[in-house]
Amino acid sequence: MSEANPTVSGAEGYPGVGRVLVVIPTYNEADNVRLITQRVRRAVPCVDILVADDNSPDGTGAIADEISAADDHVFVLHRAGKEGLGAAYVAGFAWAKNKGYDAVVEMDADGSHAPEELPKLLDVLRDTDAVLGTRYIPGGSVHNWPMHRLLLSRGGNIYIRMALGMPFKDATGGYRAYRMKVLDAIDVATVASTGYSFQVELAWRTYRHGFRMAEVPITFTEREHGVSKMSGNIFKEQLLRVTVWGVSARKDAVLSRLGRKPRQGSTWP
């Protein structure tokens, strides 16, 4: 079902969690969108899927419409153009809230996140508020990445832990599940990040608000079809934002210890 006919399926939802929407942003994923939706449907038949397509010139949106027309668990959100991963997720989360879902899942379209592991995330979500799929804890792994990219990812996560004081081993991963109450509380519509730093900002806001968070191991496999959206500029944006948030948090902590109110209009989330 496309956005023009957004009747949500009548599924009762995932046991212990409720109605779940898997949000899959797409841009030029014509080779992947059919396969990823099929795998999700086989892995967890009771969840719904929203393909949030940024007007892909390769026809991804049209393929998603065909899938939706044949499956009342699949929906399509057509967006005007390429605005970044974060903006696509924010739009998908707003759609989920409007349709009354209890939880949302982030998942890449390219098969990097195995839908077959989705039950692990949702099972843990029964007793927590947010679940991060993690490559860098026992049981997690990364397949088919060049060494330099693995080192950048692991080094970046070490820096994030040091700068922000979060305990998570994989704050940059994009395979996650959130209860809707979390997204409401952290005011996800105001998240400023648009690239991969979006994942760090969501985890940081959720952590600061004191929600129950857990990590579960996942297997990350580099895409076989299409082109990765990661770039040096995206990585630089991520580190710059983390540095600003970390410095601002430390300043506010010092002010609090001195009995002063943190400054208004802070640049950290």
RAZI-V762145 format. One record per helix or strand of 3 or more residues. SS is the DSSP state (hx for helix, st for strand). FROM is the first residue (numbers start at 0). LEN is the number of residues. If there is no record, write none. Layout:
SS/FROM/LEN, SS/FROM/LEN
This chain:
hx/2/3, st/19/7, hx/32/11, st/47/6, hx/59/11, st/73/5, hx/84/14, st/102/4, hx/114/11, st/129/5, st/140/3, hx/146/18, st/175/4, hx/179/6, hx/187/3, hx/196/12, st/212/5, st/218/3, hx/231/26
